[in-house]
Amino acid sequence: MGMLTCHDFSFSVPRRPPVSFRLPGSDNKQGFTLLEVMIAVSIIAISLVALFGSQSRSLTHATEAHFNIIAPMLASGKLAELKADNSAPNNDDGDFGDEFPGYTWEIETENANFDSPDVLGKLEKPLTKVELTVLWSDTRYSYVLTYYGHWQE
């Protein structure tokens, strides 16, 4: 039987010097230059402004959505109270108590006037127009519910 022998083969690849991105005339110190730091801070500042602006718009939309859910519910409830009372409402205002702090209501009533069609103008018992406005204090939000109906005298 023959004997198997291994020979060590080694070779070396010559190393290239590292590529240097230095400006001419600068020394070989590690670290960031003032220009690099200023650019990084500018990028971070622009990113944060965009992020906080987006967060602010999101909060505004959530607040508006909250009002657009609560206000019609409160207006419908108040109108149901007026209809259950069955007497003609007067111009009035008030709030919704401790359950809905900051929400107020205003009622304006008047006889409904119709220029056309002629049938509505010839009703035996005139219709009353009731405008019920729900406001949320310290905001620009308001909701108006207009109702035309007959009321007991």
Buried (B, 14 or more C-beta within 10 A) or exposed (E): EEEEEEEEEEEEEEEEEEEEEEEEEEEEEEEEEEEEEEEEEEEEEEEEEEEEEEEEEEEEEEEEEEBEEBBEEBBEEBBEEBEEEEEBBEEEEEEBEEEBEEBBBBBBBEEBEBEEEEEBEEEEEEBBBBBBBBBBEEEEBEBEBEBEBEBEE
